[in-house]
Amino acid sequence: MERSYATDTASSFILGGLVGAGLALLFAPRAGSELRSLIGTKVREGASRGRELGERAAQKSRTLIDDARHGLDWQKERLNAAVEAGREAYHEEKS
């Protein structure tokens, strides 16, 4: 599946923000235990946000797949109706 330019740009922006935030935490003037606690909190928040985004992406994918299936079913019905109309026209012309 192709990713859009906007998706790549947003992903790069988010990744850059996370790296910048991590570096800011590492170079911040804090006590070691306080810094480790803060890093742990931020990592958990990031993981939670990542899961949330993953769930949203999965839901959107399921919706797109369902929409595509409905579209294919509709096209299949139209094709079957056209084939049946052709058969009927052929049998009427033949008899």
KAPE-V846651 format. One record per residue. N is the residue number from 1. RES is the residue in one small letter. PHI is phi in whole degrees, 0 to 359 (none if undefined). Layout:
BEGIN
n->{N;N}
res->{RES;RES}
phi->{PHI;PHI}
END
This chain:
BEGIN
n->{1;2;3;4;5;6;7;8;9;10;11;12;13;14;15;16;17;18;19;20;21;22;23;24;25;26;27;28;29;30;31;32;33;34;35;36;37;38;39;40;41;42;43;44;45;46;47;48;49;50;51;52;53;54;55;56;57;58;59;60;61;62;63;64;65;66;67;68;69;70;71;72;73;74;75;76;77;78;79;80;81;82;83;84;85;86;87;88;89;90;91;92;93;94;95}
res->{m;e;r;s;y;a;t;d;t;a;s;s;f;i;l;g;g;l;v;g;a;g;l;a;l;l;f;a;p;r;a;g;s;e;l;r;s;l;i;g;t;k;v;r;e;g;a;s;r;g;r;e;l;g;e;r;a;a;q;k;s;r;t;l;i;d;d;a;r;h;g;l;d;w;q;k;e;r;l;n;a;a;v;e;a;g;r;e;a;y;h;e;e;k;s}
phi->{none;278;263;276;299;297;294;297;295;297;297;296;297;296;299;298;296;294;297;299;295;297;294;298;293;293;261;285;280;228;289;304;294;294;294;298;297;295;298;301;297;294;296;297;297;296;295;297;296;297;297;299;295;296;295;297;296;296;297;296;297;298;296;297;295;298;299;295;297;297;297;294;299;296;295;296;297;296;295;298;296;294;297;295;296;297;298;298;296;297;293;293;291;289;266}
END
